[in-house]
Amino acid sequence: MKLTIEYDGSAFVGWQLQPNGPSVQGVLEEAMARLCGAPVRIAGAGRTDAGVHARGQVASLTPPRELPLKAWTVGLNGLLPPEVSCVRAELVPDGFDARRWARGKRYQYSLLQTRVRSPLRRGRVWEIRRPLDVEAMRVAAAQFLGRHDFSAMRASNCRARTTVREIRRLEIADNLVITVEATAFLKHMVRNIVGTLVQVGHGGRAAGSIAALIESRDRTLAGVTAPPHGLVLDEVFYLPGNVDPRAAGTAQPVATVQSGDTAQSSEPLQSSDEDE
């Protein structure tokens, strides 16, 4: 079973079960146990951090009993807190694994350039008080594209087995929503990229310095880690039919992504070791 989950991460310690507070995985498993009358363990496509939101998180599970698909949306949502919702349920091939079968993810990070606080957007954006040079940020953003060792963009406690990732898309919209699409992500990778772009926007780093920063592999040389509440896991990509990528081979395209003004068909992507 494949479920697409939307949630407000403000009240949670993150996606993954933890002893220090409520998690999204925890409240989902509790609701599923009530729905199915038996314990249910789920796996998420990405282990989003405390305060990070999602509109396209994916969870996989093997139900202990057969239920109509409607029960996994209407029925499950009747048992979930208002901060979490199952927006779609799908039947998938046996063995479907939300994390290992994922071919890539898209995150969006929202900035708000404002001289005074915004109560209505609080908890959804990083409020930036000083003006940003958005064009300089776009010049810097283009240098993150491609396959690199992103050690300079990962958290100090990141335990990923490899730090090489491929960013297929990084765009800054006029409304200051930053879209990042990649094969996989390191812990805090998107938030560290955003913090570095804001540093460029404030004139604290040259727009053309990103390639050297990546080459340094030194996290201490990059910008601050952007706060979690501006980040949303937007979508997780899978092969058509949600098939096992190992059985499908490696020649099938999975998505068309934008790099500048040129569209390109992406190759099958890696699953992630860690996430935001």
Steps between C-alpha positions, in 0.01 A plus 500: 500500500621850412367803687570864419507705818468874563593649836579811697828414670483775763377277782723201424858399576524387139372216285681216674400339831700655784481476881505876557160596359224431245602410147301486177580131462379441855159660461451325165582158645269561795212594268570204272499260793154625598380477141636149442459357849866395504845664519624649172856608420558749218807626315532856374674621186682773692585558865401865522639688798313672785290788370524401132169467314387273215236498232638194321659268755457134402453209739500128424346222705364147488146518643410226751153481344336592172320832497345703217722783377248748636576378852859620461389855431160572654525237773860565594455877497216466748753357746790736432566837666421804284871559431527176297300373202514206261426665165530193277515120527623270223545129447861425404710194414597267782806613690457868416736702720436874518865584571699243304285518187500882488677646197524856630331772702395859464511748789380858510625766738311828547663833582313820583680832463328729750601774742237394757381159613209327326271322749296336223806344333688424818608137512500465118776738387841626605446870552793700362526857627768639265461528121625209293684514169293227335690510170828434681330211681394353165856521368615315812219244479605389150837385638333241724358315197655168407666213682730606782634402838273711721695458824499880540119493506432223750434502874790423732320187625404373153570127480446446127728238345582724205486878466467505121161621379364637172287814496286504186309822565556807718280801429414818686156631407405866510298431817822369662397135503815294444441164329768231527472164328767232537572131489519504880593736780738509794381607844431877501625524141215715370500725805878551475470583130228753579707655780793535261280658230368752753861578592561579132182706486624713789842555341685284751625261230584552135247348260781322315649334807274196523712266286800560727283454808377162376855399413616587853261245655513718813165564668644781713557711188134493393205710615277441800248217511165650402222443756291185446155659482558644151560154351243271337553153353303557180520173306676164488563343159462133403515305176171468309277245667701530824713207389822381662785692331731201538265288291436781250866557420662843477403627156150632566444873542290598799438874475567811299669770702612852423860621509491864398288520187583150375279201574670166533391147570649371823647157554379268774607653829654367817318442827615714790700401808388802702268791441390837625 
